[in-house]
Amino acid sequence: MPFEFERQKIADVILVKPKVFGDNRGFFMESYKRSEFVKNGIDVEFVQDNHSKSSAHVLRGLHYQEAPFGQAKLVRCSRGRIYDVAVDIRIGSETFGKYVKVELSEDNKHMLYIPDGFAHGFVVLSDGAELLYKTSNEYAPQADRGIRWDDKDINIDWDIDFEPVLSDKDMSQPLLREVFSL
């Protein structure tokens, strides 16, 4: 099997570990194989690929698209190292407001599958990072939403010892309780 699929503490979020074949020339790996993903519970049609580049200490998020434009994502860090975070914002979910955090890097080559109904963010732990990610819905600017990265109700342990670099947009995102009646 070219992948290992590890369900996280929120079972719908899945860490995907590809099998990497490496030697003195470099490496080869499959980064996506629909039949394997479907067999392991990820039956999603991806329709858009994105490439993001960020400098050291950049924190992006927490972003999501409002229904009916919600996006499932398959995220991988092709250069550098990040903490990737997925926050459950599915109304009525037993894990609403809870999060999963994993390290993704060019070295471990892991990927994180984040289903629709989650806000997504990451912080760069290296000198810079590049992310490649697939989405199940195209970007819809009219549905673009976010939640504060430092929301006390979510209480994400970003595990950083630096002040993150944020966009003006991310600094002014609403709190979870301002978006959803808590």
C-alpha positions as CSV (number, residue, x, y, z in Angstrom):
1,M,0.0,0.0,0.0
2,P,1.4,3.4,-1.0
3,F,-0.1,5.2,2.1
4,E,-0.9,4.8,5.8
5,F,-4.1,6.5,6.9
6,E,-4.2,7.6,10.6
7,R,-7.4,8.9,12.0
8,Q,-6.8,11.8,14.4
9,K,-8.5,12.6,17.8
10,I,-11.3,14.0,15.6
11,A,-11.8,10.9,13.5
12,D,-12.8,12.7,10.3
13,V,-9.4,14.4,10.1
14,I,-6.9,11.9,8.7
15,L,-3.1,12.1,8.6
16,V,-1.8,10.5,5.4
17,K,1.7,9.1,5.3
18,P,2.9,8.2,1.8
19,K,5.4,5.5,1.2
20,V,8.6,7.2,0.1
21,F,11.1,5.4,-2.1
22,G,14.5,7.1,-1.7
23,D,18.1,6.6,-2.7
24,N,21.2,8.7,-3.4
25,R,19.4,10.2,-6.4
26,G,16.4,11.6,-4.5
27,F,13.0,10.1,-3.9
28,F,9.7,9.1,-5.4
29,M,6.3,9.0,-3.8
30,E,2.6,9.0,-4.8
31,S,1.0,12.1,-3.3
32,Y,-2.6,11.1,-4.3
33,K,-4.2,7.9,-5.6
34,R,-8.0,8.2,-5.7
35,S,-8.7,4.4,-5.3
36,E,-6.5,4.2,-2.1
37,F,-8.1,7.3,-0.6
38,V,-11.7,6.1,-1.3
39,K,-10.8,2.7,0.2
40,N,-9.7,4.5,3.4
41,G,-12.7,6.7,3.8
42,I,-11.8,9.8,1.8
43,D,-14.3,9.8,-1.1
44,V,-13.9,13.3,-2.2
45,E,-13.6,14.8,-5.7
46,F,-10.8,17.4,-5.6
47,V,-11.4,20.2,-8.1
48,Q,-8.7,22.8,-7.4
49,D,-5.0,22.7,-6.5
50,N,-3.3,25.5,-4.6
51,H,0.3,26.5,-3.9
52,S,1.1,28.8,-1.0
53,K,4.5,30.2,0.0
54,S,5.1,31.8,3.4
55,S,8.0,33.4,5.2
56,A,9.4,32.5,8.6
57,H,6.9,32.8,11.5
58,V,3.9,33.5,9.2
59,L,0.6,32.3,10.6
60,R,-2.3,31.9,8.2
61,G,-5.8,31.2,9.4
62,L,-8.2,30.1,10.6
63,H,-10.0,30.0,7.2
64,Y,-13.0,28.3,5.8
65,Q,-15.7,28.8,3.1
66,E,-19.3,29.1,4.1
67,A,-21.8,26.5,2.8
68,P,-22.6,25.7,0.0
69,F,-19.0,26.5,-1.0
70,G,-17.3,24.5,1.8
71,Q,-14.0,22.8,1.0
72,A,-12.4,19.6,2.1
73,K,-8.6,19.9,1.8
74,L,-5.6,17.6,1.4
75,V,-2.6,19.7,2.6
76,R,1.1,18.9,2.3
77,C,4.2,20.9,3.0
78,S,6.6,20.6,0.1
79,R,9.3,22.9,1.5
80,G,10.0,23.8,5.1
81,R,8.1,22.8,8.3
82,I,4.7,23.9,9.7
83,Y,2.1,23.1,12.3
84,D,-1.1,22.5,10.4
85,V,-4.4,23.0,12.3
86,A,-8.0,21.9,11.6
87,V,-10.8,23.2,13.8
88,D,-14.2,21.5,13.8
89,I,-16.9,24.1,13.1
90,R,-19.7,21.7,12.2
91,I,-22.8,22.7,14.1
92,G,-24.0,19.8,16.3
93,S,-20.8,17.9,16.1
94,E,-19.5,16.3,19.4
95,T,-16.1,17.8,18.6
96,F,-17.4,21.4,17.7
97,G,-14.7,23.9,18.6
98,K,-12.0,21.2,19.1
99,Y,-8.9,21.1,16.9
100,V,-6.3,18.7,15.5
101,K,-2.6,19.9,15.1
102,V,0.0,18.0,13.2
103,E,3.5,18.8,11.9
104,L,3.9,18.7,8.2
105,S,7.3,19.0,6.6
106,E,9.3,18.4,3.5
107,D,11.2,15.8,5.5
108,N,8.2,13.7,6.8
109,K,6.1,14.2,3.6
110,H,2.9,13.7,5.6
111,M,-0.4,15.1,4.4
112,L,-3.5,16.2,6.3
113,Y,-7.0,15.5,5.1
114,I,-9.4,18.1,6.4
115,P,-13.1,17.5,5.6
116,D,-15.6,20.2,4.8
117,G,-16.9,21.8,8.0
118,F,-13.4,22.7,9.4
119,A,-11.5,25.9,9.6
120,H,-7.9,25.6,8.6
121,G,-4.7,27.4,9.6
122,F,-1.0,26.9,9.8
123,V,2.1,28.4,11.3
124,V,5.6,28.3,9.7
125,L,8.3,26.8,11.9
126,S,11.2,27.1,9.4
127,D,12.8,29.9,7.4
128,G,10.0,29.6,5.0
129,A,7.4,27.1,3.8
130,E,5.5,26.1,0.7
131,L,2.2,24.2,0.9
132,L,0.4,22.3,-1.9
133,Y,-3.2,21.5,-1.3
134,K,-6.2,20.1,-3.1
135,T,-9.7,21.4,-2.4
136,S,-13.1,19.9,-3.1
137,N,-14.6,23.2,-4.1
138,E,-13.3,26.1,-6.0
139,Y,-12.4,29.3,-4.2
140,A,-15.5,31.4,-3.8
141,P,-14.6,34.9,-2.5
142,Q,-18.2,35.6,-1.4
143,A,-18.0,32.6,0.9
144,D,-14.6,33.4,2.3
145,R,-14.7,33.4,6.2
146,G,-12.4,33.1,9.2
147,I,-12.0,32.8,12.9
148,R,-9.4,34.3,15.1
149,W,-6.2,32.3,15.4
150,D,-5.9,33.0,19.1
151,D,-9.6,32.4,20.1
152,K,-9.6,31.5,23.8
153,D,-12.7,29.2,23.3
154,I,-10.7,27.0,20.9
155,N,-7.4,27.5,22.8
156,I,-5.0,26.2,20.2
157,D,-1.6,25.4,21.5
158,W,0.5,26.7,18.6
159,D,3.6,25.7,20.5
160,I,5.6,28.7,19.2
161,D,8.1,31.0,21.0
162,F,7.8,33.9,18.6
163,E,5.2,36.5,17.7
164,P,3.5,35.2,14.5
165,V,3.4,37.4,11.4
166,L,-0.3,37.9,10.5
167,S,-2.2,39.6,7.7
168,D,-4.5,42.5,8.6
169,K,-7.4,40.2,7.7
170,D,-6.3,37.4,10.0
171,M,-5.8,39.8,12.9
172,S,-9.3,41.1,12.6
173,Q,-11.2,37.8,12.2
174,P,-14.2,37.3,14.5
175,L,-14.2,34.9,17.5
176,L,-15.9,31.5,17.2
177,R,-18.8,32.7,19.6
178,E,-19.3,35.7,17.3
179,V,-19.8,33.5,14.3
180,F,-21.7,30.6,15.9
181,S,-24.2,31.1,18.8
182,L,-22.4,29.5,21.7
